[in-house]
């Protein structure tokens, strides 16, 4: 176990007296490298500067004297942990311990579903704190080699490490099994993940294994079996929130938005504080045509996100959409003004303000006003405003509805290029072209297709230049951009596989790139099984696997 004197701790609590008390407790256990934060915002800034071995976080972070927020305001510890996990500000091996005196069932469930390393109910002693920290450190020490291999981009090595470690550390056998299964899922090896989960369940009916099994079944297209497993799981453990989330996704897969809405409403009734679940409920309610329920959810999202460092202006747009659909232009106008006051200082905020205002203008029948606002939104996007795929598509549809064809093309082409550059799974070429087809403008779809093919060809030339200059990684990233723009172009696909194999042979095995290469080889085989380069590329991939001791498929 790591020596306590070397441990670094971040204490997050708004009360200076409690921070001092925790510091004294930690000092008694030999921990002296302690820093503190009084709220979620200062904690995020601290975690952005450095990492800590242990994070001790008070659940109730709002309303203490000197914090700048009124009682009950500000992010709580659960919302902070949600942001830290979602934005990857803490690594998987970070020890996050929630401290709470909150007896409310919903809040305790909410903290537990986010999987902190532990949570301690107050009051507690230095001895209890030391015992919990020691337990968390021992588990981290056992899991750390596998976590580090994952961080290095080698999940297969991590799977082997987990399998080998069970004999030496049987105490953590279930933890190793869980990580193995999750890694198989990340590699799209769903059958192997299913085997691991079923192996665990044959010994003990653990809820996380039942949930994992349902995820694997859904991923393999066995949605009906996944639904059966999830319905039984929710019946046995009504507090397992992630089971509701997955069940709702299965119901969406089946096209039943109303049933998915009901499932999420049941989850929110039990644990009402997860912002991303509330956001999902709002979207599902909109799909189901329930504008009142969508408004309620999005209003809660806006309120609960108000003190987040990652506040998203798109939440205001969603609330405006719900209010407009509900027939409440006054309420929608108030939301637009709030957005203008608080979030307009970024291109994304300005784009969302303009989109929201355009919705209001359209609802009022002011076509000229709507066009002006839509053009302002396009200007903000061109200035760097990042929008979600759904909002990009919605903006393009509104532009086409007002015959702003060039602007719609710019918005979608920009989404394709931006996604390619960042690696995000955003608007696909097929989605972009379908926007024009559904709007009755196949001519624009053809024009976009030609433009994307021309850009892909240009990127092939750029990749050649980078490769000739010795920038092998840069060449591969450029090739992947070309692939996104022309996903079924054989010339691009061949170039991508060749570039990936060259990088692997020169710079080491890269699991994610190898998976892309193998996937593209299968795609080439489907399109042209007799392609003259196919056999040579298959041989190069096999040689790369032999070089790095990769025994089985990617």
N, C-alpha and C positions, 0 to 999 in steps of 0.2 A: 504494500500500500504506500502511496505517496506520503512523504513526511509532511505533517501538518504545517510546519514552518514554511514550506515552499508553496503552499496553496494560496491562490488569489481568490478573493471573494468580493462580489458586488452585492451590497445590501440595498434593497429598494423599499423605502418606507417614507411616508410624508411626515412622520412624527419624529423630531430630533431626539426626544427622550427615548423612544423605542430603538432608534438607530444606535444610540449610545449603549443601551442595554444589550442589544445583539452583539455589538462590538466587544463588550465585556465578556459575554458568554463565549464568543469565538476565541478571545484571548485566553480564556481558561482552558481551551482545548489545544492551545499551542498555535493558533492561527493569528497572524498579526498583519498580513498583507491584505488590508481591507479598504475598500472604497465604497462610497455610498451615492445614492441618487434618491431624490425626493418624489419623483413622479415618473410616469411612463416616458415622457419626452426626454428627460435628462438621462434615463436609463438607456434609451435607444442611442443617444449621442455617445454615452460611455461605451456601449457595446460596439459602436461603429469605430471607435478608436482602438480597442484592444479586446481580447477574449479573456474570460475568467474561468477558473476551474469550477466555481460554485456560484450560483445566483440564489440569494434568499429574497423572496419577493412577498411583500404584504399583499393580501387580496384587495383590501379597500385602500386604494391609492388617492382618492379624491377628498378634498374638503378640509385638510388640516391647515392650521394657521401657517401662513408663509408660503403656501404652495401656489397661490394665485388663482385658485379655483374655489367656487362655492361648495358647501357641503353636498356630497352626492354627485359632484361633477368630476370630469376628467376620466381617463381610462382606468379601469380596474385591472387587477393582476391577470385575470383571465384574458381580457382583450389584449393586454400587452403580450402575453405568451402566444396568443393567436397570431399577432403581427410578427413576432420573432421567428416563429416556426415558418409562417408563410413566406416571409422575405429572406429566410435563411440567414438571419443575423446571429444565430447560435448554431454550432455544429451538433450533429446527432449525439455526440458523447458529452455535451455540456450537462452539468448537474443543475437542474432548476427545481428548487424546493419552494412550494407555496405555503405561506404562513397565514392562517385565517382564524378568526373567532366567529366567523359567520356560520350560523346554525341553519340557515335556509337550505332546504333540500336541493332546490334547483341550482343554487350557486355552487354547492359542494359537488353536485353532479357535473356542472359545467367545467369546474376546475379539473375534475378527474378525467373527463373525456379528452382533454387536450394532452394527457399523458405527461404531466410533470414527473420528475424523478421521484418525488414524494410530496405529500402535503401534511403539515403539522398543525393540529388544532391548538390554539392558545387557551390557557397559559401552558407553558412548557419550561423545563429546566435545562440548564447547560448540559446535563448528562443525556437527556433525551435528544437534544440537538446533535451532540457529538456522536451518539449511537446511530442516528439517521444519516449523518454525513458519512460515517465510516461504512455503513451498508451501501450507500450510493457509490462511494469510491471503490469499494471492492468489486461491485458489478462493472463499473466503468473499466477498471484495470483488466478484467477478464475479456470484455468486449472490444477494447481499444484496438488490438491488432487488426481485427476484421473491419472496424470502422475506418481505420486509416487506409486499408486497401481499397475500400469503396471510394474514399476521398481522392485516392490516386488514380481512379478510373479503372480499377481492376476488380470488378465484382465477382468474377469467377474465382479468383484467388481468395476472396473473402468467403465465398461459399465453402471452399475447401478448408479454410481455416476454421470456420464454424463446425464443420463436420469432424475435423480432427480434435478440436478442443473439448468435445463432450467427454471423452474418456479421462482427460486430465482434470476437468472441472465440471463434474456431473451436476453440481449445485445449480449451474446456469444452463443446463441442457435445454430447457424450454426457451430461454432467451436466444440461444444459438439457433434453435429450430425456427423461431419466429423470424430472425434476421435472414436465415437461409431462404425461407419461403418468400419473404418480401423481395429479396434479390432476384429470385427466379421470376417473380412477377415483373420486376423492372426490365428483365431481359426477354420478356414475352414468352417465357418458358412456363406456360400455364399448367401443363400436365404435371411437370415436376413440382410446381408449387402445390398443386392439388395433392400429390403424394405426400409431401411433407405435412400439410395440414391434416390429412386423414391419419397419418402416423401419430400425430399428437393426439387427435381425437380418439384414437383407439385405446389410448392409455387414460385420458382424462378429458371430460367434455368442457374444455375451456372456451369462453365466449370469443376471445380474439381469434382462436383457430377456426371456430364456426364462421365468424365474419370473413376471415381470409379465404376460407373455402368458398363462400358465396361469391367473393370477388373473382376468384379463379374461374368458377362456373360461368359467371356472366361474361368474363373475358373470352371464354371458349364458345360463347354463343348459346350456352345452356341456361338461358334466362329463366325458364319455368322452374328448373331445379333450384336456381339461386333464390327465386322468390319464395319457394317452399321453405328453404333453409332460413331465410331472413324472417319470414312470418313466424316461424317457430321460435327463432332467437328473440324477437321482440316480445313474444308472449312470455317466454321464460325470464327475460331480463328487460323490463320496460324502460330501464334507465340507460341502456346502451345506445347512445345517440347516433353513433356511426352506422348502426344497423338501419335506422330510419333513413339516413341519407342515401345509403346504397339501395334500399328498397325503393325509394322515390326515383332514383335513376333507372332502375329496372322497369318501373311503371311508365316512366317517360319513354324508354326504349320501345315499350309496347304501344305507345301513342295515347296513353291515358293520362293527360295532364291533370284532370280533375282528381283522380285517385292519388297521383303524386302530390298534389297540393294538400290533400287530406293527410297524407302520411307526414309531410313536413310540418303541418299545423300541429299534429300530435307531438312531434319532437319539440317544437318551439314551446308548447304548453308545459313540457317537462323541464327544458333547459332553454330559457328565453334570451340568453345573452350572447350567443355565437353570431357575430355579424355576418359571416359568410353564409350561414344557414338562412338567416333572415333575408339576405340578398337573393339567395336561390329560391326561397319561397315566393318572394315578390315576382321573380321572373316566371316561375311556374304558374302563379295565379294569373299573370297577364296572358300567358298562353291559353289558360283555361277560360279566359274571358271574364274573370272576377276582378274588376278594377278596384272595388272597395278593399278586398283583401290585399291586392297588390299595393295600394296606397298605404295601408296600415303597416305592411312589412317594410316598404321603402322609407317610410317616415321614421321608423325605428332605426333603420340602418343609418340614415342621415344623422339622427340624434346621437346614436352610440359611437359613430365615427368622428364626431365633431372634435374630439381631443386627440385623435390618432395622428401620429407623424406621417401616416400613409393615407390620409384622407383622400377619397376618390371623388372628383367632381361628377363622374358619371352617375353616382348615386342620386344626385339632384336631377339629372336628366330623366332617370327612371321614374322618380317621384313625379316630375312634371308630366310625363307620358301617362301615368296612372290617373292623375288629377284631370288632365284633358279628356281622357277617355271616360272618366266618371262624370264629366260635365261641370267641373269646378274651376273656371278660369281665374277666379279671384285667388283661390288657394295656390294655383299654379304660378300666378304672378308673384305671390309672396316668396315662393321657393326660388324663382328666377332672381329676385332681388337679393335674397340671402346668398345665392351663388355668386352674384355680381360683387357683393360686399366682401366675401370671404375667400373666394378661390379664383378670382379673375386675373391674378398677377402672373399666371403661367400660360403658355400657349394652349395646353390642354384645358385649363380652366376657362379661357376665353372661347375655345371651340365649343365646350359644353354649354356655356352661357348662350352663345349664338344659336346652337341647335335647339336649346330649350325655348328661347325667344321665338324662333321660327315656328315651333310647334304651336305656340300661343297665337301667333299671327295667322297661321293657317286655320286654326280653330275659329278665329274671329272673322275669317273671310278676307283678310288683308294680304292679297297675293304679293303686292309690291313690297310690303314690309317683310314678308317671309323670304322673298328672293334676296333682299338686302342682308338679312341675317344669315342666310345660307352661304352667301358669298363671303361674309365675315368669318364663318366657320371654316370655309375652305382656306382662306388666308391664314387662319390660325394653325391649321393642319400643315400647310406649307411652311410655316414658321417653326415647325418642330413639335406641334401638339400630338401627343401619342394617344390614340383612341383604341378601345377594344375592337376586335373583329366585328362583333355584332353592331357596335355603334358606327363603325366605318361603313358597313353595308347599309345600315339604316340611313346614314347621311347620303350615300350615293343614290339610294332609292328616292329620297326626297328631292335631290338635285335633278334626277331624271323626270320626276313628276312635274318639275317646273321647267323642263326643257333646257336644263343647264348641262348639256351633254359633255362638253370639254371638262368642266369641273368634276363631274362624276368620274370620268376616266382618270383624271389626275388623282383623285382620292383613292381609287382602287389600285392604280399602278403604284402609288406611293406606299400603300399597305403591303403590296407584294415585295417591293424593294426593301422596305423597312424590316419586314419579317425575315427576308433572306439574310440581311446583314446581321440581325440580332440572334437568329436561330430560333425565334419564337414560332410556335405552331399557330399562325394567325390566318389571315384570309388566303385561301388557296386559289390558284388560277381558275379551277373549276367553279368555285364559289363566286369569284369575281365575274366571270363570263355569264353565270346563271342570272346575276342581277340584271344584266342587259337583256337576256332572253326573256325573263319574266316580265320585263317592262315593255316587251314588244319591239325591242331594238336589236335584232340579230346582227345588223350591220355594225353596230358598236362592238358587239362581241367578237366579230371577225377582225375588226380593226385592232382590238386589244390583243387577240391571239397573235396577229402578225407582229405587233410591237414587242410582245414578250419573246417571241422566237428571235427577233432581231437583237434584243438585249442579251439573250442567252448566248448567241453567237459572238457578240462582242466580249462577253465575259470569258468565253473559251480562250480568246486571244489574250485577255488580261492574265488569265491563269498561266498561259504559256510563258509570258514575260516574267511572271513571278518565279516560276520554276527555273527558268534560265538564269535568274539572278540568285538562285539558291534558297529562295523563300518557299520551301516545300509546304509548310503549314498554311501559309497565305494562299498558295495555289489551290490547295484543297478547299479552303473556305470559299474561295471565289467559284470553284467548280460546284460546290453545294448551292451557292446562290443561283448559278445557271440551271441547276437541276430543279430548283423550286419554280423557276419561270417556265421551264420546258420539261415537265416530269416524264413525258413519254417519248422524248427525243432520243433515238438510239445513239447518235453521235455524242450527245451530252452524257448519257448513262455510261457509255464505254469510257469516256474521259474521266468521269467521276471515279469509277472502279479502279482505273489505272493510277489515278492520282492518290487515292487512298492506300493502295498497295505499296506505292513508292514511299509514302510517308511512314507506313508501318515498318517496312524493311529497313529504312534508314534511321528512324527515330524511336522505334519501340512499339510494342503491341498497344493498341488503343481499342478497348472493347466496343465503345459506342461507334467508332468509325468502321471497325470490322463488321459490325452488325449492318450498318448502312451498305457497305460493299456487298455483303452476302445477299441482302435484300435486292439490290440492284441487279446482281447476277441472275437471281431468280426471275426478275422482271424482264431482263433481256431474253432469257430462255423462253419466256412466255410469248414475247413478241416476235422473236426470230431465233428459233432453236439451232439454225444452221449458220448463225453469224460467224464470220471467220475469226473474230477475236475472242469468242466465248471460251473455247477450249484452253487457250493460252492464259486467260485470266483466271479460270478455274485452277489451273496448275500453279499460278502465282499465289493464289490464296492458300492452297494446300501447302506450298513451300513456306509461306509466312507462319502458318500454324505449326509446322514442324520446327521452325527456327525458335519459336517461343514456347514450345512444349504445350501447345493447345491441343488436347487429345480428341475433343469431340467438336460438334457443330458450334457455330458462333451463337 
